[in-house]
Amino acid sequence: MKFWQKICLFSIITFIVIFNAASIMVIERNHSKMLLQEINNTLSANMSINSSVNAIVPILRIYDSIDYEKTVLTNIAQEFVEKNSGQGNYLEIAGEQNKTIYSNLDFDMPADREEQKGLQPDEIKYILRDIDSRTMLFTTNVTDINQKSYVFTYVKDVTPLYAERVEQYRLFVQIDIAACLLYMIVMFFISKGLTKPIENMVRTAKEIAQGQFSERVQLKSRDEIGILATNFNEMASVVEDKIIELERNNSAQQRFINNITHELKTPLTSIIGYANYMRTTKYDEAAFLEGVNVIYNEGKRLEALSTKLMDLILLTDRNPLMKPDNLKDIVSEMESSLRLIASAKAIELELLCEDSPLVAEKDLIKVIIFNLVDNAVKASSEKGRVTIRTAKRGDDCVLEVTDEGKGIAEEHIASIFEPFYMADKARTRNNNGAGLGLSICRSIAELHHGVIEVSSELGHGTTIRVIFGQPNRAIEVSGT
């Protein structure tokens, strides 16, 4: 059963129970009040008869005649009946041995008269009885006249009261049916309206489960369901970001596997080819030396590749030993080796370094500087210029390496820090590179809570800026 159906069903059941119970209580209470009022009126009428009889008792004692007593009592009864005629009033006066003195009853008096048992003078008892299809209220009292007991029974037909109750129940049933039908219709639309946002969330959840991670619940209400929808959308956004990140990581991992396979295949093919050539042909000193040189160079290339891969793996799980240092001093220590790298292409190396205190592991910072300068030299043309800057910027330390080389296309900037990614594959191959240097730089920057920024323009050069900041800084790569 759906949620809206549960809301509709349980609310209808609750309404029916409460509405019917309340209506029945009202009808019964009203009937009880009217019946009690009728009983009080009937008892008052009986007392009136008794008062009339008591008023003439002294006269009856003077005459002390049974016939006279019967005549007087009959006259009193007839006068009372005529006064209350047409109202369902009945009166019976019985003397000794239950002999009837007066009666206008149109029904047979029941044989068992419980109200007469133990009846005392000046006492009135009443009882309700069903006579045929009517309900009668019997009130009885006894009066002693000249040492003779006379029983006065005043009967009131209260059938209209019960008929009124039945009519009220009949009307109530009609109203009840109409009210329940109307309530069902209203609750149908209310329950559907209340649960529509939930149905939207269920539908959106199904679409997200089917891979449409950008779907969101469109709901602007401020109630609890609106808050739930907002939290649901936030959760969906987090899930979408995680899925995108996983897909990006999977793609990067697959590219890593493809690239490392390719990097290993090229030197191995050369090694295996020359080894097989030397194994299957007659000895020729020139060919032998050429093959040995190729095998040696390709072996060194594999060694360099494995070393860089090992560095990259170790950096992932490394906990560096940080010590206070200065970026300017670290660059100064490396100046001679950096100028040696630049001299290979007659490149001018310019150092614009300011004091930049930094808590870091010096050897890892040297790796960053060496890789960035090496890449800058490789990207530069003969007799170009590479500039190294260090500066203090607020609480941050900045290392900046700028070249005047070919530059990097905008579409490549976001990917240059991936392992084996090479924007200029020909240049990298010619320089025996594998595309791991910038990946190592990024890992080292992460260990030092650094931010890497890249600014490049084709034909005008590239600037790579490493900003060493506070421990809560995130790693960013940006390009302009």
N, C-alpha and C positions, 0 to 999 in steps of 0.2 A: 504494500500500500504506500502510495506516495505521501510526502510530508503534507502537502496542501490538503489531501484527502483526510489525513489524520486530524489536522486542525479543524476542518469542516465537520467531520463526524463527531469528534469529541465535544466540540462547542454546541452542536445540535443536541446531542444527548444531554449535556449539562443544562441547556436551555429548557428542554422538554421536562426534565426532572424538576428543576426549580420552578418553572412556570406552572406546571400541573400541581405540584405540592402547595405552592402559594395559593393558587386558585381554589383548590379543594379546602384548604384551611379557611379561606375567606367565606366560601359558601357555607361550610359547616358552622363557622362561628356566627354568621348571620342567621342561619336557621336556628341555632341554639338560643340566640338572643330573642328571636321572635317567639320561639316556643316557650321560653321562660316568661316572656311578657304575657303570653296567652294563659299560661298556668297561673300567674299572679292575678290576672283579670278574672279568671274562673274562680279562684279561691276568694277573691273579693266579692264576686257575685254570690257565692255560697255563704259567705259571712253576712252579706246583706239579707239573704233569706233567713238566716239564723237570728239576725237582729230583729227582723219583723216578727218572727215567732216569739222571741223572748219578750217583746213589748206587750203581747196580748196574753202572756201566760197568767198574770194575776187575774184577768177577767175569766180565763178558762178555769181557774181554780175556784172562782165564786160559783160558777154554774156546775162544775164537776159533772159534765155530761159528755159521754163518748160521742154521741151523734153531733153535739154542738162543736166538739173539738174537731171532728172530721170535716164538718161544714166550714169552719173557720180556716183550717189548714188548706182545704181545697180552694177556697176563695183567694187565699194568699198565693198559692201556687199558680192559679189561673191568671191572677193579676201580673205576676212576675213573667209568666210565659208570654202573655199578650204584650207586655212591655218589651220583651226581647225576642219577639217573633221574627222568623226569617233569618236568623243568625246561627242556625244549627244548634240551638239550645234545647236541652231536654231536662225534665225534672221528674223525679219519682219520690213519693213519700210513702213509706211503709211503716205499718204499726207493728203490734206484737205478732209473733209467729210469721213475720214477713208478709203480712196481708197488705196488699196495695191499697192505699187511700187515694192517691192521685198519681197519674202517669200519662205523659204524652209521648212516651217512647215509641218509635216506629221499628224497633228491632227487639229481639229477645235478649233479656238480661242474662249474662252468663251465670252459670250455676255456682261457680267458685268465685266468691267475692273476698279476695285477700284484704282489701282495704277496710273491711268491716271487722276483721279479727283484732281483738284487743282495743277496739275504739272506745274512747272515753268522752264524756260530755265536754263540751267546749273545745273539742279537738277535731281538726279537719285533716283527712287523708286524701291523697290523690294517686291515681295510677293511669297509665296509658294502655289502651287495649286496641287491637285490630279486630273490628267487627265487620265481617264480610269484606268489602273493599274499602272500608273507611277506617280512619284512626280516630278513636274517641278518648277524650280526657275525662276520667271519672273523678269527681270530688265528693266525699262522703263525710257527714257529721251526724251526731245523735243528740237529741234533745229530750229531756224528761219532763213530761207534763202530767201532773196529778198521778205520779208514781207509775207512769206508763212511758215506755221509750219509743220515740218516733225517729226513724232513720230517714234523713234527707240526702238524696243522691242527685247532684247536679252534674249533668253530662254536657260537654262541649265538643262539637265536631271540629277537630283540628286537621282534617284531611287537606284543606287548602294550603296549610303550611307545608305539608310534605309534597303536595303537588307543585307548590312554588319551588321547593328545593329541586325536584326532578326537572322542572322547567329551566332552572338556573344551570343545572348540569348539562341539559341539552344545548342551551345557549353557549355554555362554556366549551363543549365539544366542538361546536361550529367555529367559535373564535379560536380555539386551540389549533384546529386543523389549518385555518387561514394564517394564524400567526406562525406556525411551524413552517408552512410552505414559504411564507415571506422571509422568514429567518434563514431557511435553507438557501434561497436565492441570494440573499444579501451575503451570507457567509461564504457562498461559492465564489463570488467576486472578490470578497475581502481576502479569503485564504489564497486565491490565485494571485491577487495583487501583492500580498505579503511574501509569498514564496517565489515570485517571479525573479527577484534578484538572486535568490539561491539557485534557481534553475539556470540563470545566466552564468553564475560561477561554475556550476556543474558542466555546462556546455563549453565554457572557456577552458576548464580543466581537461576535458576530453580533447579539445583541439590542441592544447599544449602537449598532452600525452601522445598525440599523433605527430608531433614535431613542429607545430606552428608556435614557436616559442615567443613570438612577438605579440600574440593575442593578449588582450587585457579586458577586464570587466569594466563596462561603461556604466557607472553608478555614481550619483552625486548626492545621495541622501546622507544625513549626518547622524543617523541612528546607529544601533549596534551592527546592523547588517552593512551599513555604509562603511563603518570602521573595519568590519571583516573584509569587505571588498577591497578597501585600501591596502590592508595588510596582505591580502591575496595578491594584489598587483605588485606590491613590493617584493613578495616572495617569488613571483613569476619573473620579475626583473633580475633578481639575484640568480635564479636558476638559469635564465637566458645567458647572463654574463658568464656563469660557470660553464655552461655548455659551449659557448663561443670560445672560452679560454681552453677548454679541453680539446675542442676541434683544432684550435690553433696550435696547441701543444702536440697533438697527434700529427698534424701536418708537418710541424717542425721536426718531430722525431722521425717521421718517414723521410723527410728531406735529408736529415742527418744520416740515416741509414743508407739512403741512395748515394749521398755524396761520399761517405767514407768507403762504401763499396767501390765507387768509381776511383777514388784516390788510391786505394790499395791495388786496384786492378791494373792501372797503367804501369807502375814500376815493376810489379810482379810479372806482367807480360814481357817486359824488356828483359828482366833477369832470366826468366824461364827460356825465352827465345834465344838469347845469347849463350846461355849455358848449354842448351840442346845443340846449338850450332857448333860450339866448341867441342862437344862430346861426340858428334857424329862426323866431323870433317877432319882431314889431315892437319897436322900442326903447321900453322903459319904464324910466325912471330908477330907480324903486323896485325893480323886479324885477332890473334890471341890477346895482344895488348889492348886493342880496341874493345874487345868483349869484356876483359877484366875491368877496364875503366868504366864501361857502362854499368856493369854489375855493381861495382863499388859506389858509383854515384847514385844509382837507384837505391842501393842499400842504405846509404847515408840519408837519402830522402825519406825512406821508410822509418829510419831511426828518428829523424827530426819530427816526422808526423806522429810517431808513437809517443815521443817526449811531450809534444804539445797536447796530445790527447790525455796523457797522464796528468799533465798540469791542470787541464780543464776539469778532469774528474776529481782530482785532489782538492781543487779550489771549492768544489760544491760542498764538501763536508768539512772544510778546514775552519778551525777556530783560531784566527791570527792573534799573535801576541802584540798588542798595541803599546807603543811607547811615544812619548812626546817628541816631536821632530819639527823640521821646517822644510817646506817644499823648495824654497830657494836653495837650501844647503844640499838637498838631494840632487837637484838639477846640476849644481856646481860640481858635485862628485862625479857625475856622469858626463861632464862637458867634453872631456877628451875623447871618450868612446863615441859620443854622439857626433862630434866633428869628424871622426874617422869615417863613420857611416855616410855623412854628407859629402865628404871629399871624393867619394867614388864617382859622383856625378857632378863634381865641382859646384856643389850647392852651397850657398851662403847660409850659415846657421846663425840666427839672431836670437840672443837671450835677453828678454825684458822681464827680469824677475825681481819681485819685491818680497820682503819678509812675509811668510805665510805659515804661522805656527799650526801644526797639525798633529793629532794623535793617530798614529798609523804604524803599520809594519813596513819598514823601509824597503826591504827586498821586493815586496809586492808593488809598492809605488814605483820602484825602478822598472819593473816589468811593464807597467802601464806606459811610463814615459818612453821606454825603448820601443815598444810596439807602435805607439802613436807616431814617434819620429820616424821609425823605419817605414811605416805606411806613407807618411808624408813625403819622404825622400823618393820612394818608389812611384808615387803619383806625380812627382815634379819632373819637369824637363831639365835638360842640362843647363847649368849655371842659373838655376832658379833660386828661390829663397824659402826657407822654413823658419818660422818664428815660434819661440817657446815663451809663454808668459805665465807668471805666477803672481797672485794678488790675494789680498785679504778683502773680503766683501761682507761686512757685518760679522756674523759668527761663522761664515763659511770661508773655506779656502778654495781657490779656483786655479786649476791647471788648464792651460789653453795651448793647443798646437795648431798652427795655421800654415797651409802651403799655398802655392800659386799654380797648382797643377790643373788636371783636366776637370776636376769636380765630379760630383755624384748626381745622377738624375734623381728627381724628386721621388719617383716610384720605387727607387732602390733604398732610400735612406732608412725606412722602417725595418728593413731586413738585413742590413749590413752587420748586425751583431749576432746573427744566427751562425752556428758552426758551419763552416765550409761554404758559406754564401759569398759569392764573388761578383761584384757589379761589373768589373772588367776582367773577364776570365782569361783573356789572352795575356794581359799584363801580369796577372798573378801567376800564371803558369811559367812565364818567362823568368820570373823572379823566384821560382821554386816555392811559391806560397801555397797554402792550403785553405786559406780563409778562416783560420782559427785565432788570429791575433786579437781582433776586436771582441770575439767571444770571451777570450781570457780577460781582456780589459773590463768588460761588463761584469764578469764574476768578481774581479777584484774590487771594482767600484761598489758592488752590492755588499761585499764584506766590510767596506768602509762607509756604508750608508751614503753613497754618492749618487749624484744625478748626472747623467751624460746627455749633453746637448750637441746636435750636429747642425751646422750651417754650411750649405754648399750651393755653388752656382756653376753650372757647366761652363768650362772654358776659363773660369776665374779662380778656381781653387776651393779648398775646404777648410773649415775650422771645426775642430772637435774640442769641446769644453767639458771638463770633469769638475763638478762642484761637490766638494766634500763638506757635508753638512752635519746636522744633528742626527742621532740614532733613529729618530722616528721619521726621517725623510724617506720618501719612496723613490724607486728607480724610475727615471723617465728618459725617453729618447724622443727628441724633437728635431725637426728639420725645417729649414727655411730656404 
